[in-house]
Amino acid sequence: MSGPGLVVAAPRSGAGKTTLTLGLMRALARRGVAVFGAKCGPDYIDPGFHEAACGRASVNLDSWAMPERLIRALAAKASGEADLVICEGLMGLFDGVSGEAGTTGSSADVAALCGWPVLLVLDVSGHSTTAAAVAKGMMSYDRRIEIGGIVLNRVGSDRHRRLVREAIESLGVPVLGSLPRSAKITLPERHLGLVQAGETAGLDRLLDAMADFIEAHVDVEAVKRVARRGLAEETARDARVPDAEVPIAIPPPGRRIALARDEAFSFVYPHVLQGWRASGVKIVPFSPLADEPPPADCDCCWLPGGYPELHAARLAAAQTFLDGLRDFGRTRPVHGECGGYMVLGEALIDAAGASHAMSGLLSLVTSFAQRKMHLGYRDARLVTDAALGRKGTRLKGHEFHYSTLLDRGTDEPLALVSDAHGTVPQPAGSKRGLVSGSFFHAIACVE
């Protein structure tokens, strides 16, 4: 059982989950409350904002891609290290893929598995009393979960607020806040979602503005009570889980891992790095954009996803990085995920159609000029030994990119990959010598 926490969820995307989540995190942190952030699903951008808001690393919780034991251990460890956990949901509360309850990837699954009540955000623009019918449906749809409180968003007037509040509270669930319409605290976006936390100018000021907004319109102390419902603080402290007891999601590919880390390479799931460090691995960051090669004293190089398509010319000119990467790959494993995979290829074509030479460690060619969205869960079984694991290893992960594979090249495939809907597995990724890559981001090893 996890300690105190709650899941911020909504009936749909765009209802205000992120604003409420970040505002609550910063508001509570300013009051001296130790807050741990979590994110439902495979998002690797939101956890960076959680860390900025509350001062500690966030964690992903995904009921489709992660074994139940891993979810429970990560949640218990998070709640044991803080006074409470605020977990940001994804899309609508019950949205996920087809499957048995507890395996769909939905926010409801996470709330049920962790024993956390839901703080529901309702966008009430365009209607009033009808919002109570929406709330009632959300309350009754899945008996595994509890709606602990509701926050109204985009309220138009005092009369509007009163009508909605009275209708909803007649159902027996408290309305803990009412947010007026506001365009002053929006976060900038780009093609894969929010601009990353580290690139958002004036982020601290924006987070403080969000906290001010939430404190002015939400009963923050009541939110704390919902998160702690039925759990004494002693219970939360007893829930602490040592690192050694949290299952390792992805076996570490080395003992000293050179990790590309800058604005072009940043999409790493926090739980993967936490698991590697807990197993005694040393993570050594380096910056390809600063023309730094992988450190020579490492035994594996990991190129995460990110935005190399926005920095293709600069990466092509980073000869110290490219030469160092080629030297490294001759004797030690190198793996690239999504954007990292693209940089391992022969060439990357940018949005303007210009081709930029990459490392050539793999023979693929990718294009950001010919854009097509690729999005969804991936179920992969390795067909060769690689940094991700031995041949036959089964991994679950996620793919989200707009770049197109123009030429797969001549390398052998890395894995046979299907999606969450049971499509026929297809060869995917690439492997040549000690170098491997794929468009999917691995979340957890499941076999």
Secondary structure, DSSP 8 states (H G I E B T S, - for coil): ---SEEEEE-SSTTSSHHHHHHHHHHHHHHTT--EEEEEESS-SSHHHHHHHHHSS--EEE-TTTS-HHHHHHHHHHHHHTSSEEEEE--SSTT---SSSTTSS--HHHHHHHHT--EEEEEE-TT-STHHHHHHHHHHHH-TT--EEEEEEEEE--HHHHHHHHHHHHTTT--EEEEEE--SSS---EETTEE--GGGSTTHHHHHHHHHHHHHHHB-HHHHHHHHTTT--HHHHHHT---GGGS--SS--S-SEEEEE-BTTB-B--HHHHHHHHHTT-EEEEE-GGGT----TT-SEEEE-BS-GGGSHHHHHT-HHHHHHHHHHHHHS-EEEETHHHHHTSSEEE-TTS-EEE---SS--EEESSS---EEEEEEEEESS-BTTBSTT-EEEEEEEE--EEEE--SSB-SEEEE-TT----EEESEEETTEEEESSEEEEE--
